[in-house]
Amino acid sequence: MFTVKEHSDIKTMYELNLSNNNKECIYFINQQISYEKLSVQSKGSVIANLLGNSLEDTLTDNTNIISSIFKDKNLLSDTPHNIYFVDDLSGNKINSNGIVKLSYMEHDLRERNWYKDARKSRIPIVSNVYTDIATEKPCITISYSIYKDDKFIGVVGEDILLENIYNLLVKKVYDYDIYLVFSAHNVIISSSGNSIDNNINEIKDKWIGINNNISGYINYKDINNNEIYGCYNNMKDLQCKIFVFTKPTIIGNEKNVSNFRIIAIGSIICLLLLILANYFINRFYNFSDLTGFKTKNKLYTDIIRNAKYCDNASLLIISIKKLSNIKFAYGRNLYEIAINKYAKLIKELFDNRATLYSYSDKSFTLLFKDGNKEELLDFIDKNLSKLEYREFNIKNKSIEIESFLAFIDINKLEMENANDSLFKIEKIVDDLKYGENKYICSSLEILAKDIEIDNNKLILLKEAIKEERLVPFFQPIIDIRTKEVEKYEVLMRIKYGEIYLNPYPFIVIAEKNDLIETVDLIIIEKALYYKSKIDKENKLVFAFNLSVKEIDNINYLRKIDSIVDKYNIKHENIVFEITETENIKDFKKFTSIINECKKNNYRFSIDDFGTGFSSMDYFKKLDVNYLKIDGSFIKEINDKEENSYIVQAIVNMAKAFKVKTVAEFVEDKEILDTIEKLGVDFSQGYYTGRPDININVTEEI
């Protein structure tokens, strides 16, 4: 028989433990829901940048990326989710499988209460618990309104079966049985993960109907005469009670009382020991011995505390590059002295402006106090050179410390969730610290969106590589005088269903993640295999883009050489277009590599010629066959008179050196006529030939 005890009568340690576990279960469920709210808001903010003013006028490439974002959410999550965007204009939705028309849906989701509630709010909304039609199980929907240019365009929704959150909970609890009881739905979710329908009225009478209490304690005997202790609490937001019971296998009344006493005495002894050791532990936990700065643990608590008093905070992260190299070269002793000196420099500069933390052995974090942000940024700019690179003379050794700096604003919500926010910042800094920039200044929200978009593109690119969906396209380059094809530039596309995605954003991602050589080799291999099949007379000339970094890698060039020879391609029919010439560091070495390749009859072109101050210097020192005039001069050559003078000067100079010129972005007849008058040799652009997956040999050769 069930009996309920008042709070004042709590005498056993089991009841205390049950109460604590019950509260922890409620906290866990609330945390899971809070996490999903943040996740939905994050996904919504990302897709808002990809959507047009409605789902119907959103680019196909962008709808594909949105679907992949929803798909990744499902793949990476611990529990199944149904996440989607509902378009306000049409009622259509897009999910992980693509666009679903309203005519194919059983209900207009715009009529649902969660949709209407989301429309009235700018923050994620959690719906009331309702019964899912498909599964007949308790369910909630988290919804978040999406705005474009301050105009409401739809809602991101995520349906979550409460059974799935419950299953996560029971994995963490071993010594207790847990039940979620929904009185409004006549449903109990048990530790088996299944809904119990039998004798629901009896269970409701005994468990829910006891004095209608919000919380209480239960003591009863099971069928084996084991005494069971239980505790229950209301979960107001989910309109249910959560019950925690001791398991029969660990019960024996007298033994339990004895165990409770032992546990209580042991707890008191442990508490006394903790109090005695508190000073030493606190010192170790909150302060770094190496720098004297506060530790990461203190940073968490300080940020959360500050969230109570302000709406945002500014952090400066200083991350040291190649730290292991310093340890390896100089040993731990000199390394620690160098880090200590660097920390003193930071303290001298910022002690009066910020609280200083040693976030890890490779980075520092500065939490700024209230002050004028413009003055603060100006102060950082003036001291960047001192922090980005520093050389210390220690025991006759010159130790160099090079750092990456990130000034990041976090909002109130991000402050309240400091653990998650600092983890994101750490990942962002690790991703960016070895890039082109030595210093960035942005908000966490913007950086996180950029990183998430990049991660989704990286996943898509890796899938395309694995599934062999990288495809070469061929754009003709026309001899302006004869109107015949001189050569084809080989371009990359990604096959995605029935469409081909623009390569540019994926090329940037490939370069960031050291995949560009893999991508280029795949395209070169496929293009030359295709050439060997259609060009039996070996007449077609193919041009491939190669970055300075790739050309500077002799092993990579050897791989290309082996592919060319594998398909018996004449070397003189291969042109390498050099991109990013401004990144040449060792000009002498680079020139020698070019000359060695030219001895093997390969030809070269300088891409995007005319931009930057160094183009002319590169042209004089590099023995190339073509100059490709930067498209920015060609596109507006008939609108800006100065562009025609620049192009004419490039043409005259090229002719003096007996080098051919190519104009890209030739989009109409007027541009073609103008560059022909200026003496440009070759034309490339949509007017003279679009990129295509096939080459019509009979027409072109």
N, C-alpha and C positions, 0 to 999 in steps of 0.2 A: 504493500500500500504506500502511496505517495504521501509524504508529509512535508510541509514548508516551514522553514525556520526563519525567524526575524533576524535582521542584521546584528542586533545586540546579543543574540545567542550564539554567535559564531565562536566555537571553542576548539575545533580541530584544525590541524595544519592542512588536511585535505581541502577543507573549505577555503582556506586562504589561497592555497595553490590553484584551486579551481577558479576562484574569483580572478586571480591574476591572469590565468590562461584564457579565461573568457574575454577579459579586456584586451589581451594581446590578439586574440582571434578577430575581435571587432576592429582593432587597429589595423591588422593585416588586410582585412577586406576593404576597409576605407582607403588604405594606402594603394591597393590595387586599382580601385576605382579612380583615385586621384591621378595615378600614373597614366591610366588610359585617357583621362581628360586631357592631360598634358600632351600625350601622344596624338590625340585627335586634333588638338589645337595646332601642334607642330606640323602635322601632315596637311591640315587645312591652310596654314600660312604658306606652305610650299606650293600647293597646287593653285592657290590664288594667283601666284605669279605666272602660272602656266595657262590658266584659263583666259578665254576672251570674255566679251560681255555676256556670253551665254555658252552653253555646251556646244550649240550648233555652229557658232563661229570661232570655235577653238581649233587651232591647227592640228592636223592628224598626228604629226610628230609629238605634239604636246599631250594629246589624249593617250597616246601609247605610253608616254613616260608616266602619266598619272596612273594608268592601269598597273604599270610595273611597280609604282610606289605602294599601291594597295596590295599587290601580290607579295612584295617584300615584307610588308607588315605581317601578313599571314605566315610567311615562311620563317621569320625571325622570332615570332612570338611563342611563348610557352603554351598558350591556349588558342583554339580556333577563334577567329574573328570574322565578322561580316562587315566590312567597311566599304563605304561608297559615297558618291556625291550625287545629290539630287538637284537638277537644274530647275530653277524657279519658273523660267519662261515656258519650257516645254513639258516639264514633268518627267522627262527622261532621266535615267541615272547612269553613272559609269562606275563599274567595280573592277575587281582584279581580272575579270574576263573580257572587259571592254564595255561598250555602250549598250544599254538595254532600253528599248523604246517603251514609252508609256503603254502603248497598245498591247505589249506582251506581258505587262505586269497585272497582277490580280487586283491591286489597289493603287490609287493615286497617293503616293507617299506625302504629298503636300498637304493632305487632309489629316495626317497623323498629329496627335497632340505634341509630340516631341519636336516635330518640324515647326509648328506654330510657336511653341515656346522659344525655340532657337532663334526664330525670326525677330523676337523682341529683345534679344540679348546679344552682347558682343563677346561673351565668354562662354566656354563649354557648359552645356546643360545636361544633367542626368535626369532621365525620365522616371516616372513612377514605375514600379514593378508591374509588368503585365504578362499575360500568358502568350507565349510564342505560338503562332498558328501552326507552323510546321511540326514542332516537337511537343507542343502542349506542356511546355516547361516554363518556369519563371524566367523572365528575361528583362533586361533594361536596355535602353538606347542612349548613348552619349552623342549629343548633337552640337554642332558648332557652325554658326552663320558665316558665310563667305561674302565679302564685299569687294567690288572692283571699282576703283575711282569713287569710293564712298557710296556706291550703289549696290544694294543687296541683289545677289545673283543666284543664291542657292544655299544648301546646307550639306555639310559633311556629317554622315551618320555612322555610328558603329554599334551593331547589335551584339550584346554579350549575354550568353546564358549564365545565370548565376551558378549553375552546377559546375561550370568550368573554373570559375574563381574558387568555388568551394573545394574542388579537386586539388587545386594548388595548395590550399590551406591544409588539408588533411595529410599531405606529404610531409609537412613540417611538424606534425603532432603525432607522437608515438604512444604515449601512456594514457590517452584520453579518447573517448568516443564523442563525436561532434555531430550536432544536428542543426539544420536551419529549418524553422517552422514558419510557413506562410499561412496565417489564418484566413486572409482574404481569398487565397487560392486553393485552400484545402489540400495543401501539398507539404510534404516533409522531404527534405533532401538529406539522405543518410550517408554514413561513411562508405557505403558501397557505391555511392555516386548515382544511385537510381532513386526515382521518386517512389514513395510508398503510398499506395492507394487504399490498402485494406484497413478496415477499422479506423478510418480517419476521424470519425466523430468521437470515438472513445479516446484516441490519442489527444485530440483537441481538448476534450473535457478534462483530461488528467494533466496535460502539459501547459496548455494555453489558458484554460479556464480557471486555474488555481488563483482565486482571489483577484484575478485580472491584474496582478502585480506587474510593474515594469521590470523588476529584478527580484531574485530570491534564490533560496537554496532548497534542494530536494534530497531526501534520504529514503531509500526503499530497498527491498530485497528482491533479487531476481529469482528465476525458477529453480536455481541451484542453491538457494538460500544464502547467496553472497550479498553482503551489504554494499550498496552502491551509493556514492555521494554525487550530487549534481548541482550545477549552478546555471542560472539563466539570466539573460539581459535582453532588453529591447534594442533592436537596431531600427531607429526611427526612420531613417532615410529609405530603408528597404522594406519597411512595414512588416517586419518579421522578428521572431525571437531566435537567439542563438543559444543552444544548450551544450554544456560540456559535462561529461560524465566520466568518473573513474571506470577503468576496465575491470571486469570481475576477476581476471587472473591475478591481479595485484592486491586483491582485498583479503584481509583477515582482520577482524575488528580489533582484537587485542594486540595482534602484531603491529597493526597500523598505528595504534596509540603509542606503542613503544618506539616505532620508527619515527613518528612525528616528534616525540620528545628528543630522540637522538638528533634529528634534523634541526630542531629548534636550538639545542645546545651547540651543535656544530656551527650553525649560522651565527650565533652570538660570538663564538670564538673567532670565526672568520671576520666578522665585523670589527671586533677589537683589533685584530691584526691589520686590517685595512686602514683603520684609523691611525694606528701607530706608524704605518708605512706611507701615509697619505702625502706627507711633505716631500719625500723622496720621489715617489711616483709622479706627483704633480709636477715637480721640477723636470723630470725626464720627459713626461708626456707633453708638456706645454712649451718647452724651450729647447733649442738646438745647442748641443755642446760645442759644435764647430763654429757657429756664427753668433750665438747669443740671441738670434731672432726667435720669434714665436714659431711654433710648428704648424703643420697642415691641420692637425686636430683642432688647434685653437682658432685657425682661420675659419673653419666650418662654423664653430659656435659664435664667433664674432660677427660673421656675415648674417647669420640667422637672427642674432640679437639686434643688429642694425636695421633689419627689415621692419622692426616694430616702430622705428623712429623716422625712417626716410623711405622715399619711393624708388630710389636707385642708388647705385654705388659705382665707383670707377676703380678698376684694377689695372696695375701694370705688371705684366709677367715678363721676367728676364730669364731666358732659357739659354744655358751655355751649350755651345755646339761641340761635338766630338770630345766629350768629357773623358771617355775611356782612353782616348789617345794620350791625353795629358797624364793620366795615371800610369799608362804603360811606359811612356817616355821618361818620366821623372820620378816615378815611385809615389807611394801614398803619402809619405811625409811632406815632400815638396808640394804635392797636389793640394793637401789640406792647408798648407801655409798660403798658397796662391788663392784658394777659395776664401780663406779668412780675410786676406787683403782686399779682395774684390768686394766682399761683404762690407768691409769698413768704408770703401768708396761709396757704396750704395747708402750706407748710414749717414755719411757726411752730406750727401746730396739731398736725401729725402726724409731724414729723421723728424724734421719739424712739419713735414707735409703729409706723412703717411705712417701707418703701422706696418712694420716689416716682418715678413714671414719667410722661413726656409721651407719652401713647399716640398722639395726633395733634394737629393744630393746634386741635382743638376739644374735646379731652377729656384728663383726667388719670386715671391708675390708681394706686391705693395697694395694695401687697401687705403685709399686716400680719404683724408678727412674732408669735412665740408670746406668748400672754397670755390673760387672762380675757375671754371673749367678752362676757359680760354687762356688764362694766365698759367694754369697748370700745363696745358699742352705746349704753350710757348716755352716753359721752363724745360720740359722734356726734350723738345726740339734742340734747344741750346746745349743740352748735355748728352745728346745721342752719341756723339763721337767718343765720349769718355766711356760709355757703357758698351757700345757695339764691339769695340776692339780695345783691349788693354794688354800691355806688356809689363811683366813684373820681373825684376832682377832679384833672384833668390839664390844665395850661396853660389854665386858666379854662374848661375843658369838663367837663361832668358826664357820665361814661361809666358806664352801668349794665351789669352782668353778671348774668344770671339763669341758674341751672344746675339740672339734674336729677341726683339722686344715686341710686345703686343699690348696696346692700351685698349681695354675692353670695358664697355659699360654693361651693367646687368640691371634689370628692372626688379621691381618688388617681388613678383612671383618667382623669378630666378633666384633672388636672395633667400626666399623662404625655403626653396629646394636647393640649398647650397651644395649638398653632396652631388646631386645630378649635374648642377651647373658647372662646378669645378672639374668634374670628370669630363664634361664636354669641352671645356676650355683646354684641359690638358691634351685631349685628342686633337683639337684644332691646332694648337701650338706645335705638336709633334708633326702634324701634316704639313705645316707651312714653314717651319724653321729652316729647312734646307732649300727653300725656293729662292726666287729672284729677290724678293724684298727682305730687308733687314729689320723693318719696322712696319707694323700695321696699326691702324686706329679704326675701331668699329664697335658695334654693339654685338653682344653674344647672339641675340636673336637673328641678326642678319648673317653673321658668320655661320651659325648653325644651319640656317636655310641653305646657304651656299654649299656647305659641306654635305648636307643631306642630298641636295640635287646632284652634286658631283659623285657621291657614293652610288646613287641610283644609276647614273650614267656608267660608272665603272662596272657595276654588276651587269648591266646590259651589254657593255663592250666585252667583258670576259665570257659571257654566254655566247656572244656572236663569234668569238674566236674559237671556243670549244665546239660550237655547232657548225663551224665552217660557213658562216654567213657574211664574211667579209668578201666583197665583190669588187673587181677592178672595172672602172668605167673609162672610156676613151674619148677625149675631146680633141678634135682636129685643130691643127695650127696651119693656116692657109698662107701660101705665097701670094702676096697682094698683087704682084705683077701678072702671074699666070693663072691665078685663082685655083691652083691645084694644092693638094695636101702635101705639106713638107714633112710633118711628123704628127704624132699624137701624144698629148700629155696624159699620163695614166693617173687617174684619181681614185680615191677610195669611196665606197658606199657600204652601208650596212643594210642587209636585207632584213626587213621586219614585216613578216606576213606577206602581203602583196605589194608593199611599198619599199622604197629605199630611203634611208635616213641620211640627212645632210651630215657629212663627216666632221665638220669643223669642231663642234664641242667635244666630240669623242677623241679627236687628235690631241686636243689640249689635255684631256684626262689621261690619254696614253702617255704623253710626255711627262706628266706629273708623277705617274706611277711606274715609270721605267718599262712601259709596254710598247713604246713607239717602234723600236727595232723589230720586235715580234710582228707588229701590224704591217710594217713596211715590207718585211721579208715575205709575208703571206701574199701581199698584193703583187710584189715583183714576181714571185713564183707563178701565181695564177695568170698574170698578164703574159709572161713569156711562154708559158705552156700554151695559152690561147694563140699567141703569135706563131708558134711552131706548127700549129694545126692549120691556120688559114693563110699563112704567108710562106708558101713553099719556095718561092724565089728569093726569100730573105731580103725584101726591099723595104718593108715598113720600118720607120724610125720611131722608137718609144722614148719619151722623156719622163724621168722619175724625180720627184722631190726628195732631196736628202738634206738633213740639217747639218750644220757645222759639226755638231757633236758626233753624228754618225760617220761623217767623212773622216773625222779625226781618229776613228776607231779602226785600225788596220784589220783587225779580226773580222769586223762587220763587213768591210769591203771585200775581204776574201770570200765570205759567204755569198755575196752578190756575184762575184766573179765565177764561183763554182756553179751557181744557178744559170748564169748566162751560157757557160760552156756546156752545161747539162742538156740544154735545148739547142745547141749548135747555132747560137745567135751571133752574128757578126758584131764585134765590139764597136765598130763605127756607127752601128745602128742604135746605140744606147747613148742617151744624153742625160747627165745628172744636173738637175737644177738646184743650185746651192741656196738654201734658205738661211735666214738669221745670221748673215755675215757679220753683224755687229758683235757676235759672240766669239769671234776668233781671238784666242788668247796668245797662242804661239804661232805667229804669222810665218816664220821661217819653216817650221815643221809642217804647217798646213800647206804651204806652197809646194814643198817637196812631195807631199802625198798626191796633190793634183798633178804635178808633172809626171810622177810615176804612173799614174792612171792614164795620162795622155799618151805615154809611150806604148801602152797597150791598146791604143786607138779609141779609148773612150772620149766622148766629147762633154763639154761643160757649159753651163749657162749660169749667169748671176740673176737670181729672182728678185723681184721688187726693186729694181735699180732706180736710184734717184732719191730715195728717202734716206735720211741720216747724213751726217757730215762725213762719214767714212767711205761712202760708196765709190767716190772717185779714186781714193787711195787704193781700195781693193781692186778696182778695175785695172789700174796701172801695174799692180804687182801680180795679179792672177792672169794666167794665160788661158782665156776662155774663148768659146766659139760664138756665144750668143749673149745679148743683154736683153732681159725681159723688163720692159719699162713699167714701173709701178702703176697699177690700175687707177690710183687716185688722180693721176695726171690725165689719163685717157678718158675717164667717165665724163669729166666736165671740160673737155678740151675745146668745145664750141661755146661754152658759157663763160670761161675765164681765159682771157687773152694771154695771161702770163703762162698758163699751162702749155700753150702751143710754142712759146719761146723756149720753155724748158725742154720739151720733147725735141724741138729742132736742134737744140744744143747737144742733146744726148745722141741724136742721129749723126750729126756732123762729127762728133768725137769718135763714135763707133766706126764710121767709115774710114777715118784717118788710121785706125788700128786694124782695119779689115775685119771687123766683127759685125755680125748680123744682129738686127734689132727685131724684137717681138713686142707688139702692143697687146696687152690683155684687156678684158672688159670692153670689147668692141660690141656694143649693144644695138647699133642701128646703122643705116647706110650713111648718114651724115658724118658719123665718127669715122667710118671706113674711108670715105672720100677725103676727109681732112688728113688722116695719117698717111694716106697714099701720096698726097701732095707734099707732105713733109719728108717723104723718102723712107718711111718705115718699111722694113722688108716683109714682115709676117704679121698676120692678124689672128687673134684668139678671142672668142667671145660668142655669146648666144646668137649674134647675127650671122656669123660665118660658120657656126657649128656647135650644137649643144653636146654635152657629154652623153654617151650612150653605152649600153652594155655590150653592143655588137659593132663590128666594123664591116661595112659593105665593101668587100675587096674589089668587086667588079667595077664599082663606080669610082673608087678612090685610087687604085693603082693603075 
